[in-house]
Amino acid sequence: MGILDTIIHTKQTESLNQFKPSEIVKEVLELLKDRDRQILSHRYGLEGNETKTLASIGQEQNLTRERVRQIEKDLIRHLKKTSLQKENFSSAKDFLINIITEHGRIIAEENLLMHLNISDPKEKNALVFILHLIEELDNFIHDNYKKSWVGVLFKHDLLHGFISESKKIISGKNSPLDAAEFLENFKQTQFYDENKAELSDKIILNYLELTVEIEKNVFGQWGLAVWKEVKPKDVGDKAYLVMKHHKKPEHYSAITEMINKAKFDDRTAYKETVHNELIKDQRFILIGRGIYALSEWGYKPGVVADVIVEILKQSPQPMTKEKIIEEVLKRRVVKKNTILVGLSNKKIFKKVGKNAYALV
């Protein structure tokens, strides 16, 4: 990071720390008469008030619903101009426009709140109200996208084209991709070559955040929202996803801990439930006492004797006892003695020479 970048980053951090939407809104509302201030405070949930409907505000103010709507519209139009008298509002306006511009002139409302580290409902409502007062910003509401805010010169066609190309990439891989993998694949497309001047990595990843058709799972991997690896529906799906991420067999109690640590939702997983799901789900193979692996890793169902049969079938010649033990331990987590007991079944295996075995 260069000196200029460091200075800019420092200033942005200072602005973030000093940004208090509710304080700015309090100053802005001082420009209004008491009745108008009450209407907007109740309509947008400001100054500690609950958000109310047009009808309920109308009842309180002895006005029709449509009259309240018109008053709200007129007040917003009025404040878009008069709020600029307040220095704090002008600074906040520039600050928010800069954030939205650097994200590609669009940002989902929920992501803006996260970027600003705003979780307090009072501050959230105040921020949304401020956004409504910025002349250069507008709501972006579309069935295929999250509720967002856009700046001037935002290119709708660029976003739509990007999402179309992204769905092709992810569908083609048929499995979620982490950010680095997605960027690598996206940058190989003709679409990127034609638009790369407007598509920094930051903007690309922000665009992904906008669509409801593509989502990120708990491990930060991007996939289609309908995929179970993105939105697991039950304990089995959750176990599959954590094991695929973990990349090695585990005891069902450890798998339960991984599910709870991942925090897919507010539901707690219990060992007994997880064990019962793993037993009946063909995506998992029991390879030891309570230890499970994914079947896609090459593990096959069956007892140790079945595993030995599979190994010998794949061998062009009899195998030594040591080699059989070595191969079984790659597929099962068992004691060596358990393997020897299985190998002693003379109905299935026969000894060839001093130390080799073959199928009967």
N, C-alpha and C positions, 0 to 999 in steps of 0.2 A: 504494500500500500504506500503510495507516494505522499509527500507532505500535504498537497492540496486535498487528496482524498481523506487524509487523516483529519484535516481541519473541517471538511464538510461533514464527516462522520461524527466528529465531536459536537458540532453545532446541532446536528439532527438529534443526537442523544440528549443534549440540553433541552431542545424543544420538546422532545417526548416527555422528559421528566417534569417540565413546567406546564404541560398541557392539561388544563382542568376545564373540561367542557361546561360543567355546571356553573362555574364562576363567570365564564364568558356569557352564558345564557342569562344569568342574573342581570348583568350590565345591559344586555340587549333589551330585555323586557322592561327595563326602566324607561325606555322610550315610548311605552304605551300607556294608555289610560287603564284604570283599574279593571273595568269590565273586559276590555280586550286582552289584558294580561291574564285574567282568569280563564278566558276562553282558550287561549293557546296553552296555558299551563295544564288545563284538564285534557285538552285534545292530544297533547304530546307527552303527558306524564312528567311535567317539569316541576321543579322546586318542591319535590316530595309528594306531589299529587299523583293520584292514580289516573291512568289513561281512560278516558271516557268516550262514549259514542256521541255522534252528532245529536241524536235524539235525547240522550240524558242531559247533555249540556243545554239543549234547547228548553227542556223542562225547567232546569234551574234558572235560566235567564229569561224565561217566558218568551221564547222565540221559536219559530218553526225550525225543523231540521234543515231545510234548504237555506233558510236565512243564516243559520250558524255556518253552513258550508261556505256561503258567499263571504261572510265576515272573515272566516279563516283564510280563504283565498286572497282577499284584499289585504289582510294583515301581512301575509307572507310576501306578497308583492311589495308592500310598503317597506317591510324590514330588509328586503334584499338591497334596498338603496340606503336607507337610514342607518343600518347596522354598521356601515363603513365609517360612520362617525366615531365608532368605538375602536381605539387602537388595538385592543386585545382581539377583537373580532377580526380586524384586517390581518393581523399576524396569523391567527388561526386559519383564516381563509387561505393565505399563501402556503402555509404549512400543509394543509390537507390537499390542496391542488398539486403541490409538489410530490406528495406521496402517491397520489393517484396517477400522476403523469409518469413517474418512474416505474410504475407497474404496468405500463402499456395503455395509460389513459382509462383504465377500468379496474375496479377492485370489488370483490364481494363484500357486502356490508359486514358479515361475520368475520371475514379475514382482516378487514380494516380495524375492527374492534380488537382482534388478537394482536395485530401489529402495534396498536397503541396501548396494549396491555390494559384494556378497559373491561372489567367484569361487573362492576357495580351497576345495577339497573338504573340508578339515578343518573350516573355519568353516561351510560349508554343512550338513554332517552335524550339527554342534552346534546350528545354528539349528532344523533340523527336529526334533531331540530336544526342544528348549525348547518348540516349538509343541505337541508331544504332551503336555507337562506343564501346559499352561494350561487350566484347567477351563472357561473361557468360550469356548474355541475348539474347532472340530471339523473333521475332514476332510470335503471335499465331493468325492465321486468319482462321475462320471457320464460315460457314453460320449460325450456331445456337448460336454463341457467339459474344460478342462485341469484337472489335479490342483490343487485349491484349498483354502484355509482360510477358514472362515466363523465369524462371531461370533454372539452371541445376537441374536434378533429379525431375523435375515436372512430376507428374503422370497423364497422360491424362485419363486413365481408371478410376481413382478415381473421377475425375471431372464428366465424363460422367455418372458414376454410381450414383453419388450424385444428379445430375439433374434429372435423371430418377426417383429416389426415391422421390425427392421433388415434382415433378409433380403429383405423385400418392397421396401424402399427401394433397396437395392443391386442387386437383380435387375432392378428397373424401370429403373434407369439403364444397366444392361448394360455398365458400365465402372467401374473402381475410383474411389473418391472420397477426397479428402484429408479430414483431420479437420474443417476448417471447412465444407466442402461437406456432409459427412454431418450435422453438427450443425444446419446450416441446414435441411436437408430433414427431419430427425427432429423438429425443433421445430414443424413444420407439421402434425404428425399428431395425431389425437385421443388416441392413447395417451399422448403427451407431455403434452397438456393435462390429462389425468386424473391423471397421476402426477408432474407437474413439481416438486412439493414435495420429492420424494425423489430427483430426478434432476438433480444438478448436472452441469456439463460434465465434471468430473473423474470422476464416477461413471459417466456415459455412456460415456466412452472406456475406462474400466476394464472395464466390462461387455463391450465389444467384444473386449477382450483375452482374455476367458474362453472363448469358444466356439471349437470346432475347425472350425466350418463357415464362419466368416469370418476372414480373415487379412489382415495388412498386408504389402504388398510392400516392396522395398528402398527405395522412394521415399516410404514412409510413407502410401501410399494403401490404403484398405480395400476389399476385394472378396471374392467367394466363393472359398473355398480351392481349388475345382476349376478356377478360371480360370487360363489360361496367363499372363495379365497379373499374376497374384498369385504363382503358382508356375511360372515358366517351366521347360519340360522339356528344351529343347535350345538350341543356339547360336542358331538362328533365332528362337526365342521371346525369348531374352535380347536379341538385336539389336533386335527389334520393340519391346520394352519401353523400352530405353534411348533409341531414336530417338523414340518417342512422347513421352517425357519431355523430350528435347532440343529437339524441335519444329522441326528444320530438317535439310536434307540434309547428309550428311557422307561423307568418304572412308572406305573400309572399314577402313583402318588406325586412323582416329580412332574408328570404331565399336568396334573391338576393344579399344582403350584404355578406352572408356566401360564396356564389359562387365566388364573386369577391375577397374576402379575401383569398380563397383557391388558387387562381392563377393557374387554370388548364392550361391556355394558355394565349395569349396576347389579347384575345377577352373580351370585357366588357359586362356583363349581365345587362339588363334593366328590371325594375319592370314590365312594361306592357307585355314584352315578356315572362317573367317567369310566370306571372299570367295566360296568355293564354295557356302556355304549361301545367301547373298544372291542369287546368280545364279539358283538354281533355285526360290527361294521367291517366289510371286506377290504376297506382301505388300510386296515391294521392287521398285523400278524403277531401273535404271541410267540416270542422267541426265547423266553425264559420264564422264571417264576415271577409273574406280574410285570414282565418287561415286554414292551411293544415296539415294533418297527413299522414303517410304512411298506405296504406290499409293492409300491412302485420302486422301492430300492432293490428289488430283486428277491426279497424273502418270499418263501412259499409256506402255505399252511401244512400242518401235520406234526406228528411226534418225531422224536430223534431218529427212529428207525426209518421213517419216511424220507427224512433228509439224507440219510446214508444211501438209501436206494437211489435217490435223485443224483447224488454225487457219483455213484458207481456207474449209473447209466450214461453219464457224460464222459466217463473215462474210457479210453480205448483199450485199457489193460487193467488187470488187478492192481489194487492200491495197498500200500503198507498201512498198518494200523496207525502209525504216526501221521501219515499224510491225511488219512480219513479224519482223525481227530482235529487236525489243523483246519481242514475244510469245513467240518461241522461247526467249529467255533467261530467261523466267519458268518455263519447263518443262525446260530443259536447261542444264547448265554446260559450254558449248562456246565456241570462239573464233568471232568474227563471220565469219571467212573460211570456216569449216566450214559455216555457214548459207548463205553465198553459193554455195558449191559445190553444196549440195543444191538450192538454188533454180534453179541453171543447168540442171537436168535438163529438157530440152524435151519429153520424153515425158510429163511430169507437169504442168509449169507453163508458162504462156504469159505473155508480157509484154503488158500492156494500156496503151497510151499510152507516155509517156516513162518513168514510174517506178513503175508499178503492176503487180501480178501477180494471176493467177487460175488456176484449175485448167483443164487442157486439156479 
